[in-house]
């Protein structure tokens, strides 16, 4: 599998196209502005770094960093950034993920993990090679670990959406009730 | 005029072909930079995991006369740690019996190339640690001296120990070029001082050192991670920012294969881990790739 499933995006299926992003970000002209779509929704500030971001060719794990941006004159501004962890020849990097999570980084995405069923025979053979003949692909274990760590972020998003939907239904009901009350008030004769 | 017939030409003889000339070009690959720029230890014994301790500190408080002071959070000493998990990187080559008998690729050469490949792999792994630093300077376009000095300022402001040790800036080749270009284009009087022109005048060394600018040693190499259109470089303290656990040397196995195809298998492996030691002792420098 070259990238995680296509249907688990919690924030829409199609890539976001932010035409006005260049106006918001005075950093560097980057031509077309297409935001790379991640499994976990990034913070608004991080979208500028995901604009035209190209995933590496090797197996990788993408983090949203929590970092201090040093501005000129020495000012420090808290913000976010991106960090890619290389998992190509080293699937046993759970301890490194722990280090970065403990620093407040968030797992955003992962991809290009070698799989037995990979369409590229070289990737499939790599997965087989690393399985040591035991049929256990170490990148599968890493994927499971990452998904487990992402679950809270993904779950939180779906929970928030469900609650927002519930809130919208209640708001509609309230509006209907208020409308009925207004009509009833109009029909009720006023006492002098 | 027509060609003359029946002349004994060069092609009529049996000639030696494919003579090797004396000149041999080395492979155009990077040299190792990072392994000497971090705190290092040999492999842990009896375990694949080692913890590096990070000492905590205590805080004092003022106390009025005749007042008791019970143990509180100020007096609770807590150490923390970062863990290294040793991993293996390896490279395997097969050399046919024909190549062994008639060719000129020797076992020594294979072993040396394996060692070099592993060195580059570990070096790139160490360079990728720059992305994980929590403080960054993003150049408006290309890297400037001020960007590097901002990083230096933050490391000093974080009270990184051993300030007497020169910080190391490990740049991409473009970053290095842009620093030199800034010096050349600047009319500032400081650049009339020969001692500040080391980075401009010196030749790059085999360990990627390209010169110093005041108390900062500059290194230029390739293999940095990228983020968007930026290369992730860094300035850091060589004792406290990163750490590495390394085996004394790569180990090469030589095994002759018959039924599998008559070749000699050379398998080399190396145990190591590189990790971030103290986040505040390094700053990443992002500038145009």
Interface residues (C-beta under 8 A of the other chain):
Chain A: X27 X28 X30 X49 X51 X52 X53 X65 X66 X67 X68 X69 X70 X72 X74 X76 X81 X82 X83 X84 X85 X86 X89 X90 X92 X95 X96 X99 X100 X103 X104 X105
Chain B: X49 X82 X83 X84 X85 X87 X89 X121 X125 X128 X131 X132 X133 X134 X135 X136 X137 X138 X140 X141 X146 X150 X151 X153 X154 X157 X225 X227 X228 X229 X275 X276 X279 X283 X288
